[in-house]
Amino acid sequence: MGGLTDRRTGRTWLWQIEHNGGGWHWECGERDTLAYLALFGPTDTHHGWRHPLEPGAEFRTVPVALAFSDAGGPDEAFAALTRYRRAARRPHADHLRLPVIFNDYMNCLMGDPTTEKLLPLIDAAAEAGAEYFVIDAGWYDGENGGWWDSVGAWEPAASRFPGERGIHEVLDRIRERGMVPGLWLEPEVIGVRSPMAKSLPDEAFFRRDGVRVTETGRHHLDLRHPAARAHLDQVVDRLVGEWGVGYLKLDHNIDPGSGTSAHPGETPGAGLLGHNRAHLEWLDGILDRYPHLVVENCSSGGMRWDYALLSRLQLQSTSDQQNLQLYAPIAASAPTAVTPEQGAVWAYPQPEDSLDEVAFTMANALLGRIHLSGLLPDLPPEARALVHEAVTVYKAIRTDLAQAVPAWPLGLPAWDDEWLALALHTPATTYLTVWRRPGAQTTATLPLSHLHGCAARVDVLYPAASQAVASWHPDTADLTLTLPAAPSAVLLRLAHAASDTP
């Protein structure tokens, strides 16, 4: 992605190259009296990509999208890009329902799930209002920490789930508590110690110069090969079709390099593009077979984040950031790169957190998708009540979020900004999350130009006990907000007549 803005006129171009993990390149500059923008998929110069064409054959490069705002600046251009992303993606019920997801990883079990640890978390997540419960990394590992180079078969570890029914005891408890079970999966890799490394043919893996590529103890599947596709289809059919898993979190944690030259005369860049496209076809295939399945694009905490994948997948992990205050600028910026209803943000309250910190981490996720985590059973009653309150508020507003477009009253967030703000607005309602981090003055003024001249009612939605003081000034389209504590965050709603907004 990238963008160009004329700071004087507000004229803005935004673009995205819709390519999932292969080569891409963009450049902009001036030539004579004109400015230019060039967008590319893989090229020979930058990626060693070549693709011979026989007479009558054709090749189509990766798609790109452009959004333009004549005078409305980046906010108007991002609104247009948001609408395009919704129109271009595969339809799915998840985009309309926005269910609340609990995931046991971040600032919680951190890849060490067992039946004993999961059962109380499942109960606490259900009590908090979660609708999906995802068991993250580690469920296939025998607790010796050596799973990195042995993954690929995706069978549950008996030592982690020692009961007679094994992992199904946990999956059943999730369903009994009214939630849909989910599992973490890293489908494209096979560990060098995995039995699949021997049972699959060499042609099913990335190869260069006839040698199978090995990266940090792992091989990478080439999904153009039928054996690679058949293996992953069998895994998904077992987890989803037989076990009843309704959510898959797909990760990707290695860099396989320039690509694969598995086919005669093929450059690695061309092989990589072929795999990228086969990967998308495989994803389409599993969603065709299981239309109810929700699939998250994690990719090492948001490292492969693009609308080739997000035109198919329902959610995007925005980060693996563990510090709640540092997550705020990530959460505030996320709608630049993903629709709000696809942007999964961790909310991970800890027993030692102050009530302001609990509200802060919950507020991070309220204008995106809640990825609830943290040690919920150990929270004090007041903190647990704040979590439950946040989920209740989210469920009351999520229908609006699925059709809202973003704006940034304080400009696009910078990493060290002391005040941060994200607005999502529909024709009749504007939701506004504002964060105050330590070092900031207690009061900030937030311009909301789309509400100029509009008589708006301001309500504090979360937390209800917030000491926030907000005043709306319709003539200047400014909101003055005082937050006495730092760190603190608040979710506001400005209700206005639909006819007042463009």
N, C-alpha and C positions, 0 to 999 in steps of 0.2 A: 504494500500500500504506500501511497504518498499523496501529497497535496501541495498546491500552490495557491497563495492568496495575495491579492493586491490590497495592501493594508489601507490604501487611500479610498478605493472604490468599494471594497468588499467582494469584488469578483473572485470566485474560487473555483478551482478544478480539483476534484478528488479522483483517485483511481485505485483499482485493485486488480492484481493479476491472479486469476483463479487457477492456481496450479498447486498440487498437493505434494510438495517435497522435492520436486525436481528443479532443474535450472530455470532461472528467470533473470531479467535485467531490465532496469528502466533508467532513462537519462533525460534530463531537461537542460536547456540552455538557450542562448540567443544566437541568431544567425541573421546578419544584416539588420533589418528593422523589425524582425519577427522573433518571438519566443517559440520554442518547440518542445514537445514531449514525445518520447518514443518508448513504447512498451513492448517487451519481448518475452517469449518463452525461452527454451534453451536455444543457444546459438553455437556456431562453430568457434567463434572468437572467444567467447566467455566460458563455454561448457564442453567444448570438444564434441558438439553434437553434429551429426551428419545423417541424412536420410536419402539415399538414392531413389529416384522416381523412374519407373519404367514408363514407356509411352502410354498415355491414356490414364495413368495412375494419378492420385491426388494425395495431398497431405494438408491437414488442417492444424494450425498452431493452437496453443492454449488460449482460452477466451480471456478477455479483459473487460472491465466495466468502467465507465466514466460517469461522474456526477458533476453537475455544473450549477453554480449559483451566480446570478448576475450582480446582485447587490446585497444579498443576505449573509454573506460571509460564510465561514465554515459551518455554522449551525445549520443553515438552510441546505448546504451541500450534503452534510451528513444525514439530514432528514430525507433527502432524495435517495441517498445510497441505502438507507435503512428500508425505505419502501421497495426499492429494487431487490434487495436481498430477500425480502419476504415474498416477492412475486416470483423470484427465480428458483427458490428452493423446492425440494420435494415436499408435498403436503404431508402433515402428520398431526395427529390429535394432540401430541405433547405441546405443540406450539400454541395451542389454544387453552389447554388445561393448566399448564405451568405447575405441575405437582412439586411438592417440597421433598427434597432428597436428603437423607442422612447417609453419610459416607464415613466409614470407621477409620480413615487414614489420618488426616491432617490434625496435628496436635491431639491425637487420640491414640489409637493402637499402633500407628506408624508401621504397618506391615507385619504385625504380630498378632493375627486373629486366632482365637481358640474358642471352642464352645463356651468355656467358663467365662471368658471375657465378653463374648458377644451377647449372651442372653440378657444380662442387665442393661446393656446398651440398647438392645432391641426394645425392651420395655420402656426405657426412658425416651427413646426416639418416638415411639408410638404415642406416649403421653404428651409429648411436645407438639404432635400434629404432623409428623413426617408421613409421607405417602409412599415413598420408596426407601428401602434400606439396602445399601451397597456394601458388600464385603470387598475390601480393596486388596492390595498385593499381599501375598504370603499364604493364601489358603491352600496352595498346591505344594508347600514346602514343609519338610519334616523338622522344622525348628532348629536346624543346625546352621542356618544362615548361609548355606552354600547354594541357594537356588538360582543365582544369577546365570550360571553357565549350564544349568540342567533343565531349564524350562522348555516347553514345547509340547508335552503330552497333555497338560492341563487336567490332571487328575487330583482330587483332594488328598491332602496329607492325613493319614489315619491318626498320627500322633496329635494333630491339632483338633481333631473331631473324633474322640475316642469312643463315643457311645455306640450302641448297637446300630443305630441308623446313620452314624457318621455326620457328614455335613448336612444331610437331609433333616436332622433334628433342628439345626439352625434355620434352614430355609423354611421348614414348616412353622417354626415359631414366628418368623417374619410374617408369614401369611396369616397365622392365627391372630396376630395383632393388627390386621387390616392393612398391611403394607405389601408392596411388590418387591420380591428379592432381586438383587443385582450382584454381579461379580465383575472383578477386574480381570483384564486379559491383555496380553501383549502379543497379538496374533502373528505379526510379521517376522518374529525372531525364533530361532531354534538354538538352544544352548549346545555347546560342543560336546557336553556330557549327556545330552538328552538321547534317549533311544531313537527319537525321530531323526537325529542327525545321521544315523546309519540306515534307517529303514527307508528314508526318502532318497530318490536318485540325485546325483550331482546336478542334473539339469533343472532341478526344482529350486536351486539356490542361486544367489548372485555369484558370478564367476568373472574373473578377469585373467586373461592369458591362460585359460583352461583350468585355473586353480580356484577353488571355492574361497570366497571372501570370508575372512574371520576378523571380527571387530570386538575387542574386549570380551573374548570368550564366547562369542555368539556368531551364528550364521544368519543371513537374511534371506527370506524366501523370495523367489521370483514368481509373482502371482500370475504370470503368463502361462506357467506350466500347469497342466491338469492335475498332477500329483500334489502340488502345493495347494491348489484351490480345493481339491477333494479333502485333503487333511483338515483345512480350516473349516470347510463345510461340515465335516463330521463332528468337529469340536462344537460348533455352534448348534448343530442339530441335537447333540447330547445335552448341552447346557440349557438351551431354550426349549427344544422340542420335548425332551425327556424329563429334565429336572424342573421345568416351569420357571426358569429365570426370565425376568421381564426387562432387564436392564443390563447392558454391557458397557463397561468403561474400558475403552481401547487406548492402550498406552503405546509409546514408541520411544525407546531410550538409548538407541545407538545411532551412530553416523556411519552408514556403510560406504561413504566415500563417493567417488565420481559416478558410480553406477555399475552396470554389468554388461559384459560383451559376450554373453552366452551364445548368441546366434552368429553364424559365419558372417564375417565382414562387418559386424556391428560395432559401433563406437560405444563406450560406456554411457555417454550422454543419451544416445538413442535407446539403449537398453533400459536406462532409468526411466525415461519417458514412457516406454512400453509398460514397465511395471506400474508406474503411477496410474496409467489409464486402466490397467487390469485391476488394480486395487479398488478404483471407483466402481468398476463393474461388479466386483465381488461384494462390495457394500450394497449396491443396488440389489444384488441377488438375495442377500440375507433379509433385507427389508421387504422384498417382494414375498418371500416365504413367510415372514413373521411381521406383518404390518403393525402389530401392537408393540413390537420391541422398541425400546428407547436406547439409543446408542450415543454415548458421550465420546467426543474427541478430546483425549487428554494430552497425549504426546509430550510427556515429560513436563507437565505443568504448563501447557500452552505454547510449546516450542514449535509446533507445526499447526498453524492457525490460519486457515485460508478458506475461501468460498468454493473451491473445488470440493473439499470435504464437507463444508458446512451447508452446501446445497443439498447434501444427502443426510448428514448426521444432525441429531436434534439438539445437542448441547456441546459447548466448548468450555473446557477448563481454562480459567483465565490466569491461574498462577498456582505455584506451590509455595507462595510466600507465607511464612509462619508468624510474622510479626503483624499484629492486628492494625497498628498505626501505619505501617508501610503498605498494607494492603489497600488503604483508602485511595491513594492516587491510581492504583490499578483498577479498582472497582469504578471509580469516577470516570476513567478513560475508556473502559471496556466497550461502551456502545459506539466508539469510533470504528471498531473492528468486527463487531458481532451485534446482531439484533439483541435487544434487552432480554427477550424470552429465550435466547440461546446461550447467554453469558453466565456460566456457573461461577459463583463467588463463595469462597469458604466463609463460614461463620462458626467460630470454634471457641466458645466461652470456656474458661478454665476456672477451677475452684478458687484460685488465688486472685482472680481478677476483681477489681472494684466494680461496683454496679455501673459506673460510667463506662468502664472498659467493656463490660458485657453488652451494654446498649450500643457501644461503638462497633464492636465486631458484628452484631446482628444488623445494624444499620448499613454496614458495608454491602450486604446482599439484598436489601429490600427493593432495589430498582433493577434487579437482575433475576437470577435463579438462585434460590437458597441451596447451598451445599452445607447443610448443618453437620457439625462434627463437635469434637471436644468431649470431655469426660462429664457428660450430663448427669449420670447418677450421683456424682460427688459434689455437684453444685449446691451451695446454700439455698434455702427456700426462696429468698428474695431474688437471687440470680436466676433460678429456674423459672420463676414467675415472669421475669423479663424475657426469657427465651420463648415461653409460651405466648406471651403478649405479642412478640414480634411475628411469630408464625401466624397468629390470628389476624393481625393487621395485613400481612402479606396476602393471605387468602382473600381478604376483602377487596384488595386493589388489583390483583393479578390479571383480571379480565381486561382492565384498562392498559396494563403494561404491554400486552400482546399486540396492541394497535398504536401505541404511543411512539413519538419520535423524540430524539434527544436534543438537548441544548446545554451549553456550559456558561452559566451566568458570569463566572469569574475567568472565562477563557479556558482553553484546554489545560488540564492539570499538569503541573510540574512536580517532580519527585519530592522537592523540599518545601512545597507550598504549605503555609501554616493554616490557611483556610482553603477548603476545597468544596466544590458544589457541582452537582449533576441534577438536571431537570429532565423529566420525561413529560410530554404534554400531548393531550388529545384536544379536540375542539372545545371541550367543556371543562377540562380539569388539567391542572399542572401539579405534578408531584415533584418535590424538591428535597433531595438529601444534601445536608450541609455538615461538613466535618470541621471541627476546630482542633488543631493539634497544639502541643505545648509550644510556647513562645509567641503565640498570636495574641493580639489585643482582643478584648471581650466582644467587640461589636464589628460587624462587617456589613457593607452595602452590596446588594446583589441586583444587578440590572436584569430585568426580564422583558426584553424589548417586544416579544410577541404578545405581551399583555398591555401595551401602551394604551392608556385611556380607559382601561377596563376596570370596573368595580369588582374586585375579587374578595372573597371571604377566605381568611387564612386560618387553617386548623392545624394543630400539632397532632399528628397521627401516632408518632412513636419517638421516644417513650412517653406514655401518658403523664408520668410524673416529672417530665422535663421542666427545667427552670427557664427554658427558652422564652424570649420576648420578641415577637415579630410584629412589624408595622408595614403595611402596604401603602405605597404612594402612587396612585394611578396616573397622575399628571406627568411624573418622571419615569414611570414604570420601574421603580426601585423598591426592593424589599430590604428593610433594615432589620437585622437579626442580632440579638445578643445571646451568647452562650456563656454562662458564668464560669463553667469548669473546662479544663483542658487536661487530657483529651476528652472530647464529648462529640456526639453527633445527634442529629435530629432529622426526622422525616416530616415534612410539611405537605399539606394539600391546599392549593389555591383553587377554589371553585369559582368559575366565571361563566358567563353566558356564551353559548357556542357561537353566536353571531359576532362576538367581539373579537375573535381571533381570525387571522387570515387563513 
